[in-house]
Amino acid sequence: MTQYLVTEENPAGKKLEDVLAMVRNDILERCLLITDDPRAEAKSVLANNMRILNLLTNAIELAEDSTTTLDKAFGPSQAGKGGPPRIGH
């Protein structure tokens, strides 16, 4: 069973793009705390976080595209209501 994502066994889970967006928001909040820190370590962490944010944005876009593809092909997901998966087993 998945811990975070919605499945037939975890109807209270979230869509992948929603989980990724929550992580992105958390990173953004942490970035705000270190933006004014002039130390090299803080600058390095901030630069890494900015790269991670970009990758997360790309991942969110991919996840949204997958959701759109599945919605068009099979209609809205019923997994949140305990329904079967639209694809796979």
C-alpha positions in Angstrom: 0.0 0.0 0.0 1.3 3.5 -0.8 1.8 5.9 2.1 0.9 9.2 0.3 -0.6 8.5 -3.1 -4.3 7.7 -3.7 -4.9 4.0 -4.5 -7.7 1.5 -4.2 -6.3 0.5 -0.8 -5.5 4.2 0.2 -8.5 6.2 -1.0 -7.5 9.0 1.4 -4.2 9.5 -0.4 -3.3 12.4 -2.7 -2.5 12.8 -6.4 1.2 12.7 -7.2 1.2 16.3 -8.4 -0.4 17.4 -5.1 2.3 15.7 -3.0 5.1 17.2 -5.1 3.5 20.6 -4.9 3.4 20.3 -1.1 7.1 19.4 -1.0 7.9 22.3 -3.3 6.0 24.7 -1.0 7.9 23.4 2.0 11.2 24.0 0.2 10.2 27.5 -0.8 9.4 28.3 2.8 12.8 27.0 3.9 14.5 29.0 1.2 12.9 32.2 2.6 14.6 31.5 5.9 18.1 31.5 4.4 18.0 34.0 1.6 19.6 36.7 3.7 22.3 34.5 5.1 25.6 35.6 3.6 27.6 32.4 4.5 28.9 30.2 1.7 27.1 27.2 3.1 23.7 29.0 3.0 24.4 30.2 -0.5 25.2 26.6 -1.6 22.1 25.2 0.1 20.0 27.9 -1.5 21.4 27.2 -4.9 20.8 23.5 -4.5 17.2 24.1 -3.4 16.6 26.4 -6.4 17.7 23.5 -8.7 15.5 21.1 -6.8 12.5 23.5 -7.1 13.0 23.6 -10.8 13.1 19.8 -11.0 10.0 19.5 -8.8 8.2 21.9 -11.1 9.1 19.7 -14.0 7.9 16.6 -12.2 4.6 18.4 -11.2 4.0 19.2 -14.9 4.6 15.6 -15.9 2.3 14.3 -13.2 -0.4 16.7 -14.3 0.0 15.6 -17.9 -0.4 12.0 -16.8 -3.6 12.9 -14.9 -4.9 14.7 -17.9 -4.1 11.7 -20.1 -5.9 9.3 -17.8 -8.9 11.6 -17.3 -9.3 11.9 -21.1 -9.0 8.2 -21.7 -10.8 6.7 -18.8 -12.7 9.6 -17.0 -12.1 10.9 -13.5 -10.3 8.6 -11.0 -12.6 6.7 -8.6 -9.7 5.6 -6.4 -10.5 8.3 -3.8 -13.9 6.5 -3.4 -12.3 3.1 -3.2 -12.8 2.4 -6.9 -10.4 0.3 -9.1 -7.3 1.8 -10.7 -7.8 3.1 -14.2 -4.7 1.3 -15.5 -2.5 -1.5 -14.2 -3.5 -4.2 -11.7 
